[in-house]
Amino acid sequence: MNDQLRVNGNRLIADLEELSRIGGTQEGGVHRPALSEADLETRRWLGNKARAAGLMVTKDGVGSPERRPL
């Protein structure tokens, strides 16, 4: 494992806040039932983040994203 890897706390919080808006409820939770528009948007969001990190995104037989290094 690379000892120089560090969590960017500000980026993590920003990503979690952005993700929480997809399917966010007035009570402060999230509601993203499987295959709903909110679920599909979340999958697209995750795929975009993975590609931006240099990963190749594919889907398995049931549509779940798989992330692999290029």
C-alpha positions in Angstrom: 0.0 0.0 0.0 1.2 3.5 -0.7 2.0 5.3 2.5 1.6 8.7 0.8 -2.1 8.3 0.0 -4.1 10.8 2.0 -7.8 11.6 2.3 -8.7 15.1 1.0 -11.3 15.9 3.7 -12.6 19.0 2.0 -13.2 17.1 -1.3 -14.8 14.1 0.6 -17.3 16.4 2.3 -18.0 18.2 -0.9 -18.6 14.9 -2.7 -20.9 13.6 0.0 -22.9 16.9 0.0 -23.2 16.8 -3.7 -24.3 13.1 -3.6 -26.8 13.7 -0.9 -28.7 16.1 -3.1 -29.6 13.2 -5.5 -32.8 11.8 -4.0 -32.5 14.1 -1.0 -35.5 14.3 1.3 -36.8 17.3 3.3 -35.9 15.4 6.5 -32.3 15.3 5.5 -32.0 11.7 4.3 -32.0 10.3 0.8 -34.5 8.1 -1.1 -33.1 6.3 -4.1 -35.0 3.1 -4.8 -33.4 0.7 -7.2 -33.6 1.7 -10.8 -35.4 5.0 -9.9 -34.3 8.2 -11.7 -32.4 9.1 -8.5 -30.6 5.7 -8.4 -29.7 6.0 -12.1 -28.5 9.6 -11.6 -26.3 8.4 -8.7 -24.8 5.7 -10.9 -24.0 8.3 -13.5 -22.5 10.5 -10.8 -20.3 7.7 -9.6 -19.3 6.7 -13.1 -18.2 10.2 -13.8 -16.2 10.4 -10.6 -14.5 7.1 -11.4 -13.6 8.1 -14.9 -12.2 11.4 -13.6 -10.0 9.4 -11.3 -8.6 7.5 -14.3 -10.7 4.3 -13.9 -12.5 2.5 -16.6 -16.2 2.0 -15.9 -18.2 -1.0 -17.2 -21.4 -2.6 -16.1 -22.0 -6.2 -15.1 -24.9 -8.3 -16.3 -27.4 -6.7 -13.9 -26.2 -3.1 -14.6 -24.0 -2.6 -11.5 -21.0 -0.5 -12.3 -17.6 -2.1 -12.0 -14.5 0.1 -11.6 -11.1 -1.1 -12.9 -7.8 0.7 -13.5 -7.1 1.6 -17.1 
